[in-house]
Amino acid sequence: MSGNGFLVQAALGVAISAILALSWDILSRTGQVSLGQSAFFGIGAYGSGLLTPKLGVVFGWTAGILICAVAAILIGLVTLRLRRLYFTIATLSFGLSMQVLIVVTPGITGGSTGIMPPVIMGASPPAQLLLITGLLIVSAIVSDIFLSERYRPAFFMIRNNPALAASSGVPVVATKILAFAVSGMIAGVAGACYAGLYGYVIPEDVFTPNWSVLPLAVSILGGMDTTLGPILGALVLRVLEEVARHFVGGAGYQVVYGAVIILFIVVLPKGLVGGLSQLLHKRTRKPVQISRAEAAS
């Protein structure tokens, strides 16, 4: 693969990871730590892959993403009343259950052999990158909307004190379901991009827990509760991965860049965005001038 081809493929991977991380971060702002993003990633991949040949790319992808929203709402009605660890376990179980469901319905989903959806943009990597980057920008805009004054206070109040939020008139369950639905849709966008990019989807690839752990790691690395954080985290994680693979090779590189991520988290608990913000704040803060008279007093 040429240098330009490698960079394009790397950028595609970063964009899909960033979209998935943004989906996780939106939900985490309500205090719900999900390990079920792989379920919506897989539903988006299978939904778009199965419907695109019948409806075309635009309507096929739209239908697949809407299926993710419906699934998120249904799962949300069942799980969002659960707290903390119980919610996390429930979402993880949902992702694993979806993989089993795909395998046992070969007549519809192709079972363990998977499906072969049409490749998007005529299999042109630059055109694919342009499309997926556009979807990343849309996902970032949605993330910013949920960081606006209209939603941010309610989301963070629910995360910190649900009882106080309810007594203040915040519809706690409805707000959580809204966040879950939007999170599921954006994760579905990432899954649709994956299916349309590679043209081959099997359950083990899209429903693997890796797609649930990855957005968590990316968001923590880049900085939670921000839009730039997941994007920056996806970029840095890919760079760390390539550097570790180059110098270590084999499967050992995963241990190396995993250790580097842990080091980042320990040194920068607020992520890269938080660390950069603190650094800029220190540089721009002007020293307070104290007169001799004030010092004497």
Protein Blocks (a to p, Z undefined) as FASTA:
>chain_A
ZZklmmmmmmmmmmmmmmmmmmmmmmmmnopacfklmmmmmmmmmmmmmmmmmnojklmm
mmmmmmmmmmmmmmmmmmmmpghjlmmmmmmmmmmmmmmmmmmmmmlnopmnopadddeh
hlpaklmmmmmmmmmmmmmmmmmmmmmmklmmmmmmmmmommlmmmnopafklmmmmmmm
mmmmmmmmmmmmmmmmnopacfklmmgmklmmmmmmmmmmnoghifklmmmmmmmmmmmm
mmmmmmngpjllmmmmmmmmmmmmmmmmnojmlmmmmmmmmmmpccddddfklmmZZ
